[in-house]
Amino acid sequence: MVELLGPGGNLEMVRKVFEAGADSVYVGVKGWSRRSKKYELEDEEIIEAAKIAHEFGGELRAALNAFPKPAEFGMFKERMEFLHSAEVDAVILNDLGLMRYVKENYPDLKIVASIGCNVINYEEAKLYKEAGASMLVADCKLTLDEIREIKEKAGIGIEILIHANTDFTYLGKCWMSSYKSLRYEKIGEKSYYVGSPNRGGVCFRPCLSNWCLNNHSIGNLPNDMFLLLREIPDLIKAGVDCLKIQGREYSTDLIYEIVKFYKEFIEAVESDNVVFEEWERKLAEIAKRRDAERLRRTLELMGVARGEKIEI
């Protein structure tokens, strides 16, 4: 059966996602992942999250997929020592050098190449596999044929986002938020760049602002959320190993409903018992709630970029 991976923005969400049927959950290490620190976990929470995962017979992945400074490599080594002792099952990384370090020093830990690596061809995939990755998060713009080619020629596991956002560029390759607004903070000794998800902070979503174009029209850059459905049977047939649901920043109740929906849908697909119209009606109701929460979050982030004092 294909693996279903859900988000863990807090300990309650970790437990509820497993209760909803997820096989594994990913969490952010405080100051080290591509989300606001509000949705990352403290050390004691990561220890508890690993216990919850193993209680359900599942796995816990820890995201350290923000780019560290060279001077922060010592901190990364300390983080890895902690995560290994906490019995985390896998780490999500962006950097080839960090992958190689984990491969050489913690060979029992699985390594996942983050969406930020933006692997789009099999030669790239081979490079990450050689560095230690056993799975990579493929960009949502890849076709089925491209996914098959990467899996077959690189011999690496494939993870696909089924609830996430598209981008006007490839996911993980946009730096526009940091040009719009950037604030430097510290979490302990770790650098934290508010306005740059690639550096461990949060994206202000400037692409969703109104842009005045050269012809004086007003428009937005493409950045749409999606919930895959009809594509999933073909993804499973293509050999995709893991279906990932993003959403650490959403409410626990909403994420529970999304994970539960997809678990039941995957089971229906694998038993060859799917009437798409019925599932599409259910998904449309979930999408309404998701869109409302995303709009509120987007307005908060845009407000912070303008200098408003809002906890993000």
Backbone bond lengths (Angstrom), bond angles and torsions (degrees), N, CA, C in turn:
res aa  C-N    CA-C-N  psi(-1)  N-CA   C-N-CA  omega(-1)  CA-C   N-CA-C  phi
1 M - - - 1.468 - - 1.527 109.69 -
2 V 1.323 116.35 140.46 1.456 121.14 177.92 1.531 109.54 -64.50
3 E 1.326 116.64 143.96 1.464 121.98 -179.38 1.524 110.29 -78.40
4 L 1.331 116.71 138.79 1.461 122.27 174.94 1.524 107.99 -110.50
5 L 1.329 115.88 120.19 1.465 123.12 -175.99 1.523 109.78 -111.66
6 G 1.333 116.84 127.37 1.456 121.17 -179.45 1.516 112.28 -119.28
7 P 1.336 116.92 166.65 1.468 121.59 -177.03 1.524 112.56 -87.74
8 G 1.334 115.41 153.39 1.455 120.99 175.17 1.517 110.67 -131.31
9 G 1.328 116.82 86.45 1.459 120.80 -179.60 1.510 113.69 -80.41
10 N 1.338 116.40 -11.83 1.462 123.08 175.53 1.523 107.26 -162.03
11 L 1.325 117.16 171.40 1.467 119.87 -175.70 1.524 112.36 -65.11
12 E 1.331 117.14 -37.82 1.461 119.40 177.77 1.525 110.25 -60.25
13 M 1.337 116.88 -42.40 1.457 120.48 179.50 1.525 111.07 -64.72
14 V 1.329 117.38 -39.70 1.468 120.41 178.35 1.523 109.99 -55.29
15 R 1.324 116.85 -49.95 1.467 120.19 -178.58 1.528 111.62 -65.75
16 K 1.322 117.43 -44.80 1.465 120.52 -177.69 1.525 111.94 -65.13
17 V 1.321 117.35 -34.94 1.468 120.59 178.81 1.526 110.21 -66.04
18 F 1.322 117.14 -40.02 1.465 119.14 175.52 1.526 110.92 -67.62
19 E 1.321 117.24 -39.99 1.464 120.22 177.73 1.525 111.23 -61.71
20 A 1.337 116.46 -30.97 1.467 121.19 179.83 1.523 112.51 -76.15
21 G 1.341 116.98 -11.19 1.463 119.37 175.30 1.506 116.69 116.30
22 A 1.335 118.13 5.41 1.472 119.64 179.49 1.527 110.40 -66.42
23 D 1.328 115.50 149.36 1.463 121.65 176.31 1.522 111.30 -87.05
24 S 1.319 116.13 -25.57 1.461 120.92 -178.64 1.525 109.06 -154.02
25 V 1.338 114.73 160.65 1.465 121.85 -179.98 1.522 108.08 -134.54
26 Y 1.343 116.14 143.73 1.463 119.77 174.62 1.520 109.21 -113.17
27 V 1.321 115.23 143.33 1.463 121.78 178.61 1.523 108.67 -130.41
28 G 1.318 116.50 159.14 1.459 121.25 177.50 1.516 110.99 -96.80
29 V 1.324 116.70 137.11 1.460 121.89 174.21 1.528 107.42 -81.39
30 K 1.321 117.01 129.85 1.468 121.91 -173.72 1.536 112.09 -50.39
31 G 1.345 115.25 118.50 1.457 121.50 178.54 1.514 115.26 86.12
32 W 1.350 117.34 -0.92 1.466 119.34 -171.46 1.528 114.12 -123.46
33 S 1.308 119.35 1.40 1.468 118.97 -176.62 1.524 111.13 -119.19
34 R 1.329 115.76 174.13 1.462 122.09 -173.18 1.543 111.67 -87.36
35 R 1.314 116.41 47.50 1.461 121.26 177.57 1.518 109.59 -149.34
36 S 1.309 115.66 168.11 1.457 121.50 175.21 1.528 109.96 -60.25
37 K 1.336 115.85 147.13 1.470 120.56 179.33 1.526 111.72 -60.79
38 K 1.341 117.16 -20.55 1.464 121.53 178.15 1.522 111.19 -62.03
39 Y 1.333 116.45 -27.26 1.465 120.93 -176.59 1.527 112.29 -110.62
40 E 1.321 116.03 18.19 1.457 121.68 173.38 1.527 108.82 -105.94
41 L 1.329 116.98 162.20 1.455 120.82 -174.64 1.526 112.38 -107.02
42 E 1.321 114.96 144.43 1.461 122.00 171.63 1.531 109.03 -74.38
43 D 1.338 116.05 166.37 1.461 120.03 -176.75 1.523 112.62 -56.99
44 E 1.327 117.05 -47.76 1.465 119.30 -177.57 1.528 111.30 -64.72
45 E 1.336 116.74 -29.43 1.465 120.12 177.15 1.526 110.76 -71.82
46 I 1.323 117.28 -36.29 1.465 120.48 177.65 1.526 110.13 -65.25
47 I 1.324 117.03 -40.88 1.470 120.40 176.70 1.524 110.08 -59.03
48 E 1.328 116.78 -45.03 1.460 121.08 179.76 1.529 111.33 -67.98
49 A 1.330 116.91 -38.46 1.468 120.68 179.08 1.522 110.98 -62.09
50 A 1.328 117.08 -39.86 1.468 120.74 177.81 1.522 110.47 -63.60
51 K 1.330 116.74 -39.48 1.467 120.17 178.00 1.525 110.81 -64.22
52 I 1.336 116.24 -42.13 1.468 120.37 178.21 1.526 110.34 -61.45
53 A 1.332 116.44 -46.09 1.466 120.87 -179.64 1.522 110.85 -57.65
54 H 1.306 116.88 -46.78 1.465 120.51 -176.77 1.526 111.43 -72.75
55 E 1.326 116.70 -28.40 1.469 121.18 174.25 1.525 110.40 -60.29
56 F 1.342 116.62 -35.80 1.462 121.94 179.55 1.533 112.40 -89.95
57 G 1.331 117.10 2.32 1.462 119.81 -177.00 1.511 112.51 73.71
58 G 1.342 116.56 20.95 1.460 121.21 -178.40 1.515 112.25 -107.94
59 E 1.325 115.49 -167.64 1.462 121.70 -178.81 1.527 110.42 -125.69
60 L 1.332 115.01 153.29 1.462 121.45 175.64 1.519 109.36 -116.63
61 R 1.331 115.70 127.99 1.465 121.89 174.57 1.527 108.87 -107.71
62 A 1.316 115.50 138.38 1.465 120.76 178.87 1.522 109.32 -112.47
63 A 1.324 116.42 126.48 1.464 121.57 -178.22 1.520 110.86 -91.42
64 L 1.340 115.04 121.32 1.470 122.95 169.96 1.526 106.21 -126.13
65 N 1.331 115.73 55.02 1.457 120.44 -168.48 1.528 113.92 -104.84
66 A 1.334 116.56 25.46 1.465 121.09 167.99 1.522 107.91 -98.16
67 F 1.326 116.41 149.82 1.463 120.20 -178.98 1.529 110.33 -76.65
68 P 1.343 118.49 119.46 1.461 120.22 177.53 1.521 111.62 -84.07
69 K 1.326 115.84 159.77 1.461 120.36 170.22 1.532 108.97 -70.79
70 P 1.347 118.00 155.06 1.472 119.27 175.15 1.527 112.55 -54.43
71 A 1.330 116.64 -37.13 1.464 120.54 -178.53 1.524 112.55 -70.21
72 E 1.344 116.74 -10.82 1.462 120.39 -177.71 1.526 113.14 -96.46
73 F 1.336 116.95 6.34 1.463 119.79 -178.92 1.528 111.07 -62.36
74 G 1.322 117.15 -36.96 1.461 120.40 177.07 1.518 111.52 -60.70
75 M 1.342 115.84 -39.21 1.464 120.25 176.93 1.523 110.93 -65.62
76 F 1.344 116.31 -37.51 1.460 119.87 177.61 1.526 110.42 -62.07
77 K 1.311 116.82 -43.59 1.469 121.08 178.93 1.530 110.49 -59.85
78 E 1.327 115.99 -41.20 1.468 119.78 178.17 1.519 110.87 -65.49
79 R 1.348 116.64 -40.07 1.461 120.74 178.15 1.529 110.79 -62.11
80 M 1.319 116.52 -41.48 1.462 120.07 -179.85 1.523 111.24 -65.47
81 E 1.309 116.56 -40.09 1.469 119.90 177.76 1.529 110.13 -60.82
82 F 1.338 115.51 -42.71 1.463 119.43 178.18 1.526 111.34 -64.27
83 L 1.340 117.53 -48.76 1.462 120.84 -176.62 1.519 111.46 -61.28
84 H 1.316 116.29 -38.00 1.464 119.85 178.02 1.528 110.08 -65.11
85 S 1.321 117.04 -42.62 1.466 120.47 179.48 1.529 111.58 -68.35
86 A 1.347 116.70 -27.22 1.465 121.41 178.63 1.524 112.20 -79.14
87 E 1.323 117.16 -3.04 1.468 124.24 178.19 1.524 112.61 66.10
88 V 1.335 114.97 35.15 1.468 120.12 168.85 1.527 108.04 -66.21
89 D 1.328 117.09 144.81 1.466 120.88 -174.03 1.521 113.95 -90.53
90 A 1.325 117.21 -27.75 1.465 120.44 -176.88 1.519 109.68 -154.39
91 V 1.331 115.53 156.71 1.465 120.92 175.19 1.523 109.00 -123.38
92 I 1.324 114.98 145.37 1.462 122.63 178.96 1.520 107.12 -106.36
93 L 1.339 116.58 119.22 1.465 121.37 -173.02 1.519 111.17 -128.63
94 N 1.335 115.42 157.73 1.465 123.09 177.16 1.521 112.81 -107.95
95 D 1.315 116.38 -27.65 1.458 121.91 -165.85 1.530 111.56 -101.81
96 L 1.328 116.78 129.90 1.466 121.59 -178.77 1.525 112.04 -61.40
97 G 1.325 116.77 -40.71 1.457 120.23 -179.68 1.518 112.16 -64.14
98 L 1.333 116.35 -40.69 1.459 120.12 178.43 1.524 110.70 -67.10
99 M 1.331 116.79 -37.32 1.464 120.06 176.35 1.521 110.81 -60.40
100 R 1.319 115.85 -45.02 1.466 119.64 -179.07 1.533 110.68 -62.81
101 Y 1.324 116.39 -38.93 1.464 119.71 178.39 1.530 110.48 -61.60
102 V 1.333 116.42 -46.13 1.469 120.25 -179.42 1.525 110.35 -64.66
103 K 1.318 117.03 -42.68 1.466 121.16 179.10 1.526 111.18 -57.31
104 E 1.319 116.93 -42.79 1.463 121.30 -175.62 1.528 112.62 -77.74
105 N 1.329 117.23 -30.42 1.464 119.99 -173.36 1.529 114.41 -105.71
106 Y 1.336 116.88 -21.64 1.470 120.64 179.63 1.530 109.06 -136.07
107 P 1.322 117.41 66.33 1.469 120.80 -173.58 1.528 114.11 -62.90
108 D 1.341 117.41 -17.56 1.466 120.16 179.24 1.528 112.31 -83.58
109 L 1.329 117.69 -10.48 1.464 121.31 178.54 1.524 110.63 -87.20
110 K 1.327 116.46 130.40 1.457 120.22 174.84 1.530 109.29 -73.87
111 I 1.330 115.85 146.64 1.463 121.50 178.24 1.523 108.93 -120.00
112 V 1.327 116.29 129.04 1.463 122.26 176.32 1.524 108.29 -113.77
113 A 1.332 116.71 127.19 1.466 121.31 175.60 1.527 108.26 -77.42
114 S 1.320 116.08 117.71 1.457 123.40 -173.03 1.530 112.77 -63.08
115 I 1.337 115.18 162.47 1.464 120.43 172.92 1.521 110.55 -57.75
116 G 1.339 117.04 -26.79 1.456 120.70 178.46 1.513 113.66 -64.90
117 C 1.340 117.59 -20.57 1.472 120.84 175.47 1.521 110.74 -70.19
118 N 1.339 115.31 -26.12 1.458 122.02 176.43 1.521 112.31 50.66
119 V 1.315 115.96 55.95 1.463 121.53 179.23 1.527 108.92 -75.47
120 I 1.329 116.91 122.46 1.467 119.75 -176.60 1.524 113.21 -126.96
121 N 1.352 118.19 6.62 1.468 119.63 174.21 1.523 109.49 -152.25
122 Y 1.327 116.43 163.81 1.461 119.67 -171.67 1.522 113.29 -72.32
123 E 1.331 118.82 -25.77 1.461 119.56 177.53 1.535 110.27 -67.51
124 E 1.330 115.88 -40.66 1.467 120.42 174.54 1.525 110.18 -61.74
125 A 1.327 115.56 -43.31 1.460 120.50 -179.18 1.525 111.07 -60.51
126 K 1.331 116.92 -39.19 1.471 120.78 177.95 1.527 110.61 -60.77
127 L 1.329 115.85 -39.88 1.464 120.94 -179.54 1.528 110.93 -60.84
128 Y 1.326 116.15 -44.63 1.461 119.69 179.82 1.523 111.43 -70.24
129 K 1.322 117.10 -34.74 1.464 119.49 176.57 1.525 110.77 -64.08
130 E 1.323 116.84 -43.08 1.469 120.62 178.46 1.530 111.13 -61.72
131 A 1.336 116.44 -32.35 1.464 120.63 179.18 1.524 112.42 -75.45
132 G 1.348 116.56 -14.26 1.457 119.52 176.47 1.508 116.52 129.24
133 A 1.337 118.19 -8.81 1.464 120.06 -178.14 1.528 110.82 -71.82
134 S 1.325 116.20 133.98 1.463 120.89 174.71 1.522 111.04 -101.33
135 M 1.336 116.13 -10.85 1.463 121.54 178.91 1.517 108.91 -149.96
136 L 1.333 116.57 150.64 1.462 121.17 175.65 1.521 109.73 -133.02
137 V 1.329 114.58 149.92 1.463 120.60 176.22 1.522 107.60 -89.85
138 A 1.325 116.47 112.16 1.462 121.24 -176.13 1.527 110.58 -80.88
139 D 1.319 115.80 146.29 1.458 120.36 178.56 1.524 110.06 -66.17
140 C 1.341 115.66 143.45 1.461 120.41 -175.91 1.524 112.78 -70.79
141 K 1.335 118.11 -8.86 1.461 120.18 178.18 1.534 112.65 -86.61
142 L 1.335 117.58 -7.73 1.462 120.04 -179.16 1.524 110.59 -69.61
143 T 1.334 116.22 144.21 1.460 121.20 176.26 1.526 109.82 -82.77
144 L 1.331 116.32 167.98 1.464 120.56 177.24 1.519 111.30 -60.06
145 D 1.330 116.67 -41.28 1.469 119.93 179.39 1.525 110.97 -63.22
146 E 1.329 117.05 -39.32 1.468 120.44 179.04 1.526 111.01 -67.37
147 I 1.323 116.38 -37.84 1.468 120.64 177.54 1.524 110.17 -64.30
148 R 1.329 116.41 -46.49 1.470 120.29 178.85 1.520 110.95 -59.55
149 E 1.323 116.95 -43.25 1.461 120.94 -177.99 1.526 110.98 -62.60
150 I 1.326 117.16 -43.80 1.465 120.35 179.08 1.525 110.24 -62.25
151 K 1.320 116.78 -45.72 1.469 120.61 -177.63 1.527 111.35 -64.75
152 E 1.331 116.61 -43.77 1.464 120.32 -176.31 1.522 112.35 -73.62
153 K 1.329 117.94 -43.65 1.466 120.33 -173.75 1.526 113.21 -84.71
154 A 1.335 116.74 -26.02 1.468 119.12 179.06 1.523 111.85 -98.10
155 G 1.336 116.61 -19.57 1.456 119.82 179.86 1.517 113.05 63.10
156 I 1.323 116.09 44.88 1.464 121.25 -176.23 1.522 109.33 -129.20
157 G 1.337 116.73 150.58 1.451 120.63 177.67 1.520 111.87 -67.87
158 I 1.330 116.00 149.12 1.465 121.51 -177.59 1.526 110.11 -119.30
159 E 1.322 115.02 128.72 1.461 122.50 175.23 1.524 107.97 -113.95
160 I 1.323 116.35 133.56 1.463 121.73 -177.28 1.527 109.84 -121.80
161 L 1.317 115.96 137.08 1.462 121.29 175.40 1.526 109.54 -78.26
162 I 1.329 116.88 124.43 1.469 119.59 176.19 1.526 111.28 -108.27
163 H 1.323 117.10 -16.74 1.468 121.73 169.79 1.515 107.23 -133.16
164 A 1.323 116.54 109.34 1.465 121.49 -176.55 1.521 107.88 -167.38
165 N 1.323 116.28 -163.74 1.460 120.32 176.44 1.522 110.12 -122.80
166 T 1.322 115.04 146.34 1.455 119.76 170.50 1.525 107.33 -78.83
167 D 1.307 116.67 178.18 1.456 120.82 -178.07 1.519 107.40 -147.52
168 F 1.339 116.44 155.74 1.462 117.99 177.21 1.520 110.51 -72.14
169 T 1.324 116.81 -17.68 1.460 122.05 170.46 1.520 106.47 -121.29
170 Y 1.322 118.24 -168.41 1.458 119.84 176.54 1.526 109.84 -74.48
171 L 1.322 116.33 143.09 1.463 120.62 177.52 1.525 110.15 -58.14
172 G 1.325 115.19 134.96 1.455 119.98 -179.96 1.513 114.16 90.93
173 K 1.343 117.46 -10.06 1.463 120.64 -176.50 1.531 113.31 -106.38
174 C 1.318 117.20 1.03 1.466 119.67 -176.94 1.527 110.75 -92.47
175 W 1.339 115.53 130.11 1.469 121.97 177.18 1.530 111.26 -116.45
176 M 1.328 117.20 11.23 1.454 120.47 -171.31 1.532 112.72 -63.49
177 S 1.324 117.50 -35.60 1.461 119.98 -177.90 1.523 111.85 -59.64
178 S 1.339 116.67 -37.95 1.466 119.75 -178.13 1.526 111.84 -71.07
179 Y 1.340 117.79 -23.31 1.466 120.43 174.68 1.532 110.78 -78.51
180 K 1.316 115.21 -32.05 1.463 120.44 -179.85 1.525 111.02 -69.15
181 S 1.329 115.65 -47.66 1.461 120.52 -178.46 1.520 108.23 -163.10
182 L 1.324 117.36 133.20 1.461 121.48 -178.56 1.521 109.23 -144.19
183 R 1.335 114.88 130.84 1.462 120.03 178.61 1.523 108.77 -130.80
184 Y 1.296 115.99 131.20 1.464 121.52 -176.65 1.522 110.18 -95.24
185 E 1.334 115.93 128.38 1.455 121.44 175.79 1.523 108.61 -134.13
186 K 1.331 115.43 179.40 1.460 119.91 175.10 1.524 109.48 -133.77
187 I 1.338 115.43 141.40 1.457 122.26 170.20 1.517 105.44 -113.04
188 G 1.316 116.64 100.10 1.458 119.54 -169.34 1.518 108.22 66.35
189 E 1.333 116.56 -121.54 1.464 121.40 177.01 1.524 111.88 -99.03
190 K 1.339 117.30 -1.47 1.464 121.28 -175.48 1.526 110.62 -87.52
191 S 1.342 116.37 130.31 1.463 121.71 176.19 1.523 109.75 -67.51
192 Y 1.324 116.19 144.16 1.457 122.55 -177.18 1.520 107.43 -141.89
193 Y 1.336 116.50 119.00 1.459 121.16 -173.99 1.528 109.58 -107.89
194 V 1.330 116.32 100.79 1.455 120.94 178.53 1.525 107.93 -72.09
195 G 1.324 116.35 115.71 1.459 121.12 -176.01 1.511 112.67 116.70
196 S 1.339 117.19 -5.03 1.464 120.67 179.92 1.524 110.42 -136.89
197 P 1.341 118.28 98.09 1.467 119.74 178.21 1.518 112.47 -61.47
198 N 1.328 117.38 -28.73 1.462 120.37 179.32 1.527 112.16 -67.13
199 R 1.345 116.58 -21.27 1.464 121.00 179.82 1.530 111.43 -109.37
200 G 1.320 116.41 19.18 1.453 119.60 174.15 1.505 115.57 93.65
201 G 1.320 117.96 14.33 1.455 120.41 -179.97 1.513 112.07 -112.62
202 V 1.313 116.22 -142.63 1.451 121.54 -175.14 1.521 109.25 -127.29
203 C 1.329 117.21 147.99 1.464 121.88 177.15 1.527 109.40 -88.29
204 F 1.334 116.60 134.56 1.460 121.55 178.93 1.532 112.63 -86.51
205 R 1.329 117.04 1.95 1.475 123.20 177.70 1.528 112.97 54.02
206 P 1.326 117.97 50.97 1.468 119.55 178.78 1.524 112.45 -63.99
207 C 1.341 117.30 -22.05 1.465 119.91 179.25 1.525 111.52 -63.04
208 L 1.343 117.29 -22.88 1.457 120.43 -179.94 1.529 112.70 -90.25
209 S 1.330 116.75 -0.36 1.465 120.35 173.87 1.527 109.45 -74.38
210 N 1.314 116.41 163.76 1.461 120.08 174.43 1.527 108.98 -77.96
211 W 1.325 115.85 125.56 1.467 121.60 -179.55 1.523 109.31 -109.02
212 C 1.332 116.29 131.94 1.461 121.45 176.12 1.524 107.93 -89.73
213 L 1.315 116.24 114.90 1.454 121.62 -175.40 1.528 111.16 -88.95
214 N 1.336 115.91 171.01 1.467 120.98 -176.21 1.523 112.96 -60.98
215 N 1.330 115.91 -28.91 1.468 118.30 179.28 1.536 111.23 -89.21
216 H 1.354 115.20 12.58 1.466 123.11 175.73 1.531 113.54 72.58
217 S 1.326 117.23 9.61 1.460 118.97 173.52 1.534 108.89 -83.62
218 I 1.317 115.96 162.43 1.463 122.05 -179.78 1.524 108.00 -111.98
219 G 1.325 116.46 134.41 1.460 118.75 -179.65 1.511 112.14 -157.12
220 N 1.329 115.64 172.01 1.460 122.86 176.24 1.519 108.91 -114.84
221 L 1.316 115.87 153.59 1.456 120.48 172.26 1.527 108.63 -82.11
222 P 1.345 117.68 149.41 1.468 119.84 -177.17 1.527 112.03 -62.71
223 N 1.319 115.92 124.01 1.464 122.30 173.01 1.518 106.18 -159.88
224 D 1.306 116.07 87.71 1.456 121.62 -173.08 1.524 110.68 -116.16
225 M 1.328 115.65 143.20 1.452 120.24 173.49 1.526 109.08 -79.91
226 F 1.303 115.61 151.49 1.465 118.26 176.77 1.522 110.18 -140.20
227 L 1.313 114.96 153.90 1.457 123.93 173.01 1.523 105.92 -129.78
228 L 1.315 117.65 105.53 1.460 120.92 -177.79 1.528 110.56 -70.89
229 L 1.335 115.67 150.39 1.463 120.18 175.67 1.525 110.30 -145.78
230 R 1.328 116.70 -71.17 1.466 119.46 -176.41 1.524 112.40 -63.10
231 E 1.331 116.99 -22.29 1.467 120.26 -179.51 1.530 112.73 -76.03
232 I 1.330 117.05 -20.44 1.467 120.28 -170.74 1.529 113.73 -62.97
233 P 1.343 120.77 -45.08 1.469 118.60 177.95 1.526 112.88 -56.51
234 D 1.332 117.45 -39.64 1.468 120.44 179.09 1.525 111.24 -69.55
235 L 1.324 117.52 -35.61 1.463 120.42 177.15 1.525 110.50 -63.71
236 I 1.324 116.44 -41.99 1.463 120.47 178.68 1.525 110.29 -64.45
237 K 1.337 116.73 -43.61 1.473 120.32 178.31 1.524 111.69 -63.79
238 A 1.333 116.37 -31.10 1.466 120.60 -179.64 1.525 112.24 -74.75
239 G 1.328 116.57 -6.41 1.459 120.00 176.72 1.511 115.08 94.79
240 V 1.340 117.32 14.84 1.468 119.78 176.44 1.527 108.70 -60.46
241 D 1.325 116.22 134.80 1.464 121.43 -174.16 1.521 113.83 -90.45
242 C 1.333 116.44 -29.53 1.467 119.65 -172.70 1.522 110.04 -144.62
243 L 1.323 116.25 134.98 1.461 123.07 175.04 1.525 107.87 -108.72
244 K 1.330 116.16 121.58 1.467 121.33 -171.62 1.522 111.94 -109.27
245 I 1.324 115.10 135.35 1.456 122.73 175.10 1.522 108.32 -107.74
246 Q 1.325 117.29 117.11 1.462 120.70 174.46 1.527 109.70 -80.94
247 G 1.348 116.67 162.00 1.458 117.44 172.98 1.505 116.53 140.66
248 R 1.334 118.68 35.59 1.467 119.85 178.10 1.522 112.29 -59.29
249 E 1.350 116.80 -27.51 1.462 120.34 -175.17 1.528 113.26 -88.96
250 Y 1.336 118.00 -1.71 1.465 120.52 178.99 1.529 110.28 -87.01
251 S 1.333 116.21 169.67 1.464 119.82 179.62 1.524 110.03 -69.16
252 T 1.320 115.01 150.93 1.464 120.17 -179.64 1.520 111.22 -61.42
253 D 1.324 117.67 -40.71 1.468 120.62 -179.42 1.521 111.57 -61.61
254 L 1.331 116.85 -42.84 1.460 120.18 180.00 1.525 110.96 -65.32
255 I 1.323 117.32 -45.32 1.461 120.02 -179.69 1.524 110.72 -63.59
256 Y 1.322 117.14 -37.92 1.469 120.52 175.86 1.526 110.21 -57.04
257 E 1.331 117.05 -46.24 1.469 121.05 -179.21 1.529 111.45 -64.68
258 I 1.327 117.28 -40.67 1.466 120.48 -179.96 1.523 110.65 -64.91
259 V 1.326 117.09 -46.66 1.469 120.70 -179.30 1.526 110.40 -64.02
260 K 1.324 117.14 -45.40 1.468 121.48 179.39 1.524 110.46 -59.57
261 F 1.330 116.46 -43.36 1.468 120.57 178.99 1.524 110.75 -58.88
262 Y 1.330 116.68 -49.89 1.464 119.65 -176.48 1.526 112.19 -69.03
263 K 1.326 117.72 -33.94 1.464 119.57 176.98 1.521 110.22 -61.86
264 E 1.306 116.07 -46.23 1.465 120.43 179.86 1.523 111.13 -66.57
265 F 1.329 116.82 -37.57 1.464 119.74 179.16 1.523 111.04 -66.79
266 I 1.323 117.45 -43.10 1.469 121.00 179.29 1.525 110.27 -61.34
267 E 1.319 116.90 -41.95 1.467 120.35 178.07 1.524 110.64 -62.92
268 A 1.333 117.17 -38.83 1.467 120.57 177.67 1.523 111.02 -65.87
269 V 1.338 116.90 -41.01 1.465 121.25 177.99 1.522 110.47 -61.47
270 E 1.316 116.53 -45.23 1.460 120.06 -175.37 1.525 112.32 -73.67
271 S 1.339 117.20 -18.38 1.464 120.23 173.57 1.524 111.47 -97.58
272 D 1.356 115.65 7.17 1.471 122.49 178.39 1.529 111.40 56.79
273 N 1.329 115.20 47.10 1.462 120.59 -176.37 1.527 109.67 -136.14
274 V 1.339 115.95 65.80 1.463 120.85 -175.06 1.526 111.10 -122.23
275 V 1.331 115.70 125.64 1.464 122.18 167.81 1.532 105.24 -112.75
276 F 1.318 116.74 101.59 1.463 121.00 -168.77 1.523 113.34 -57.51
277 E 1.328 116.63 -37.89 1.463 118.93 -175.63 1.534 111.58 -59.83
278 E 1.324 117.09 -38.34 1.466 120.37 179.65 1.526 110.85 -65.83
279 W 1.331 115.88 -42.81 1.462 120.48 -179.99 1.528 111.15 -69.04
280 E 1.318 116.94 -35.23 1.468 119.99 179.41 1.523 111.47 -65.83
281 R 1.323 117.16 -35.66 1.467 120.00 177.20 1.537 110.65 -64.37
282 K 1.323 115.85 -43.60 1.472 119.72 178.27 1.529 110.94 -63.30
283 L 1.330 115.44 -42.29 1.458 119.69 -177.28 1.525 111.65 -67.34
284 A 1.326 116.93 -34.01 1.467 120.78 179.50 1.530 110.88 -62.09
285 E 1.330 117.24 -37.40 1.464 120.70 178.23 1.524 111.15 -67.55
286 I 1.332 116.04 -41.29 1.466 119.97 177.25 1.524 110.16 -63.66
287 A 1.334 116.43 -41.21 1.466 121.19 -177.74 1.527 111.71 -61.51
288 K 1.324 117.61 -35.11 1.471 120.56 178.36 1.528 110.64 -61.13
289 R 1.320 116.05 -45.57 1.471 120.03 179.14 1.525 110.56 -65.49
290 R 1.322 115.83 -42.61 1.459 120.04 179.82 1.525 110.90 -61.25
291 D 1.334 117.06 -44.67 1.465 121.17 -178.84 1.531 111.49 -62.61
292 A 1.331 116.70 -38.55 1.467 120.18 179.65 1.528 110.58 -65.36
293 E 1.336 116.53 -42.62 1.466 119.72 178.76 1.523 110.88 -67.16
294 R 1.322 117.40 -39.01 1.462 119.93 -179.07 1.528 110.86 -66.31
295 L 1.328 117.15 -39.77 1.464 120.18 178.91 1.528 110.63 -61.25
296 R 1.329 116.78 -44.15 1.469 119.58 178.48 1.530 110.71 -60.86
297 R 1.330 116.32 -42.24 1.461 120.57 -179.50 1.525 111.02 -66.17
298 T 1.320 117.18 -41.64 1.463 121.20 179.75 1.523 110.88 -62.00
299 L 1.330 117.35 -43.16 1.465 121.02 179.23 1.526 111.06 -64.11
300 E 1.333 117.27 -37.27 1.468 120.67 176.09 1.527 110.92 -62.04
301 L 1.337 115.94 -47.48 1.466 120.52 -177.33 1.522 111.53 -64.45
302 M 1.331 116.46 -41.33 1.461 119.53 177.72 1.524 110.94 -64.29
303 G 1.342 115.95 -34.86 1.456 119.75 177.47 1.519 112.20 -65.23
304 V 1.322 116.59 -41.68 1.464 120.75 177.84 1.524 110.26 -62.64
305 A 1.338 116.84 -40.94 1.466 120.60 179.03 1.524 111.60 -61.61
306 R 1.343 115.91 -27.54 1.475 120.20 178.13 1.525 111.88 -85.76
307 G 1.327 116.95 -2.65 1.457 120.11 177.94 1.513 115.02 102.35
308 E 1.338 117.82 5.12 1.457 120.08 178.78 1.528 110.26 -72.09
309 K 1.322 116.90 147.86 1.463 122.41 -178.57 1.529 109.17 -89.45
310 I 1.319 115.89 91.14 1.459 122.03 -179.67 1.520 107.88 -129.70
311 E 1.334 116.46 134.33 1.464 119.27 177.15 1.522 109.30 -72.94
312 I 1.344 116.46 123.83 1.455 119.65 -179.69 1.520 111.39 -118.58
